[in-house]
């Protein structure tokens, strides 16, 4: 019987620190060069504008948080199934992003070890809101980091997050500034890129999928929202109950050394053990399917 314990889960999250034994089997198309702005999407955390108001304002949808609120005023976190269902009925789409901390409490400061808990919460809240597999979850680097910070903490954090997402059947997007996106591309991290302007020196990276232009805001239904320009037809969007487009859906598997591959699955008690790793606020939310968890088990065992 295969056992997935915290040590193995953290080892999976720290994969690339051990030399990159795991390689993705799927190439995800990304926006390779900036072209025409295809539309706008919004993001927000202070409240939730109605779907009809978002539609009336001319937006295609929203990028929404699959993370719990850090402060009491963040009434718009996390996204819910009721919200995404209403958006879909209005013809709007949603993309998912994970961010809890900021500045001194930035999520990435936990490095690879921190990614394990953050990824579990992101997946659980994405699933609870109706999010399908085969879609990216953006991971926020809401800073202007130095190259040393990127190499020592951000890169391991994103590598760990990417392993967890890939094992559960998702791909990874990155929210960051110009340099962060550029470094991620050099390291093969991320398939979708949402750029912010802090530290970008007025430049937009040519691989940007969504651009959050500094100071571009609106008030919709009494909620202040950021307005983002979309440069790719696939910006990571989804609607509840709808599978990902076949061309963009990553496989819930990865290449591992054959001699180390595991064949065992997990039973109900082990699924319960995995669920116990979730923060208490989301521990009751359904986990990914057993097939997806089995893939994570095989990856973790291959790395021991």
N, C-alpha and C positions, 0 to 999 in steps of 0.2 A: 504493500500500500504506500502510495506517495504522500508525504506530508509536506504541506506548504507552511513553513514557519516564518517568523519575522526576519530571521537571519537571511533566509533564502530570498525573501521578497526584497530586502535591502540589497542583496547581492545583485539581483536582477536590475534594480534601479541604478546600481553603480557600474553597470556593464562596461561602458566604454573606458572606464578607468583601468580595466584589465586587458585592454588591447583590441577591443572592437570585435569580439568573437561572433557577435550577432549582426546579421546584415538583413536589411529589409528586402523582401522579394517583390515589392511593388513600386513602380515609378509613378508618382503623383504629378500631374501637370501643374505647373505654376505659372503665374504671369511673368514672362521673361523680359518684357519691356513695356514701359508706360505708353499708353495710347490714349484714346478718348475716354473721358469719364462716362461710365455706363449708367450711373445712377448714384443714389445716396442711401446710406443706412445710418441709423442712429445708435448711440449707446447711452446708458443712463444708470444711476443707482439710487437717486433720491426718491423715486416713486415709479409708477408704471403708467404711462399714457395709454389710453384706450387704443385698440387696434384701428378703430374707425378714424380717430384723430391722426394717427401715424399715417394712415393711407391718405387722408385728406391733405396732409402736409406734403405729399408727393414722394415719400420714401418707400424703398423696396422692402424694408424690414429693419431688423435690429441685431446687434451683437450683444448677447445677454450672458450674465454671470452665472456660472455653475460653481458658485462658492457662497459661503454664508456671509452675512453682514458683519463688518468689523465695528460699526458704530450704529447707534440707535436711529440716526437720521437716514440710514441706507435702507429705505423701505422697498427699494426695487431689487433687493438681493435676497435669495436667489430667484432665478426664473422658475416659473411653475407650469404645470401642464395646462391649467386653465388659461394662462396667458398665451402659450404657444398654440393652443387649440383655437382661441379667438383670432390670433394673428393669421393662422392658416385659412380660417373662414373668410377673412378679409383679403386674401390673396397675398399675404406678407410671409416672408421667410425669416428664419432665425439662425444665427451662428452662435457657437458656445465659446466662452472664454473663462479661464480660471484666474482669479486674483483675490487674495484675501489681504495680505499685508501690503505696506507701502513705506518707502523710505527706510527709516530705522528698523522697521519690522518686515521688510521686503521678503517675500516667500523664498526667493533664490538664495538668500543668505544661509539657508539650511543645507545647501549643496545637495549632493545625491541622496543623502539620508532623508532630507526633508521632502524630496520628491515623492517618496513612497506614500506618505499620508495625504499629501496634496492631490496626487493623481487619483487615489481611491475616492476622495471626496468629489473631485471633478467628474469622474465616471458615474458615481452614484446619482449626483444631482442632474447630470445630463440625461441619464436613463429615466429618472423620475419625471422630468419635464417632457418626456416623449421623444427624446433624441435617439436616432438610429445609430447603429454601427456604420462603419465605412465613411464617416465624416470626421473632419478635424476638430480638435478642441484646442483653441488658442491658449497659450501659456504666457502670462504677462511678465515682461521685464520693464516695469514702469519707472525707468531710471535712465541716467546718462552714465553708464559704467565705464571704468577704465578697462584697458585690455587685461590688466592683471586681475581685476575682479571677474572679468568674463572667464579667463582661463582657470582661475582657482575655484570659483563657486558657480557661476552661471552655466558654464558649459557642462559640468557634472550634473547640475540640477536639471537641465534640459535633456541630457542623455538619459538620466533616470526616469524622467517623465515620459520620454519617448518610448522607452522599453515597456513601461506599464501600459501606455496607450496602445502600442502595437500589439501587445499580448492580448488585449481585450477587444481588438478589432477596430481600432481608431487610428487616425494619423494625427500629426501634431502641427499646429500653427504657432507662430511666434509673434507676439506683440512687443515691439521694441523700436529703438531709434535706428537711424541709418547704419551706424557702425555695428550695432548688435545684429541687425539683419545680415550685414555683410559677413561678419564673423561666423554666424550660424550657417550661411550658405557654404562658406569655405570648409566647415566641419560636417557638412551633410545633415544639418539639423533643421527640420521644418520643411513643410511643403506649401504652406500658405503664410503670408507675411502681412501683418497689420502694423503700419508704421505710425509712430507719433513724432512730433517735431522737437521734443526736448533733446538738445545736443545734436540735432541733424544738420545744423548750419544752413537751413534753407533748401537742402537737397531732398529729393524723393528718390529712394532706391529703385532701380529699374525692375526689380523683382517684387515690388510692392503689390499686394492684392487689394488692400484697403488702406486709405490714408486718412488719418485723423489730423486735420489741419488745425493748428493751435488757434483758439479764439473763435472758431466757427461753431456757434451754438444757436439753439432756438428754444423757445418755451412752447411745449405741447401739452395740453391738458393741465397746465400749471406746473409741469415738470421741466426743469432745465435739462436739455439733452445736448450731447456733442453730435455734430454732423460729420459724417465720413464720406469721402469720395471712393467709389468702387471702380477698379480698373480691370477686373476679370469677371467673366460670366459665371465662373464658379468661385465664389468667395467663401466657401465653406458652409453654405446655407443648407437648412433642412426644415422639414415640416413633420409634425408628429404622425406616426403611422405610415410614413412614406420612406421606402428604402433609398439608399444612396444611389446616384447614377453609377451604372456599371463601370464606366471608364475611370471613375474617381475612387471607387471603393477599394480600400486596402484589404488584403487577405489577413485573417486572424491567425497568422502563422509567421514563422521566421526560420531562417537557415541556421542550424546549430550543428556542431560536429556530430556525425553519425554515430561514432563510438560512444557518445555521451547521451544520446537521445533517450528520453524516458517514454515508456509505453503505458504507464499506469494512468488512471483517472483520479478523480476526487469523489468522495461520497458526501452525503448530506452533512455529516458532522464536520468535515473539512471545509465545506462551504460556509458553515456557521463560524468556523474559526477565522476564515478570511473576512467575513462580515464584521467580526469583532475588532478588526483593525480600523474600521471607519470611526470618525469622530462621533460622539454620542448624538449630535444633532441630526445626523443622517444615517444612523445605523439601521433604521427600520426600512430604508429605501431598498428596493430589489437590486440585487447584484447582477452583473453580466451573466450570460448563460453559462451552463456547465462546460460547453465546448470551448468558450473563450477562456474560462478559468483553467481548463485542462492545458490550453496552449501556454498560459502563464506558468503552470507547474512544470511543463517540459523545459521551458526556458530557464527557470530557476534551478532545476536539477542539473541542467547542462553546465551551469556556471559554478557548481560546487566542486 
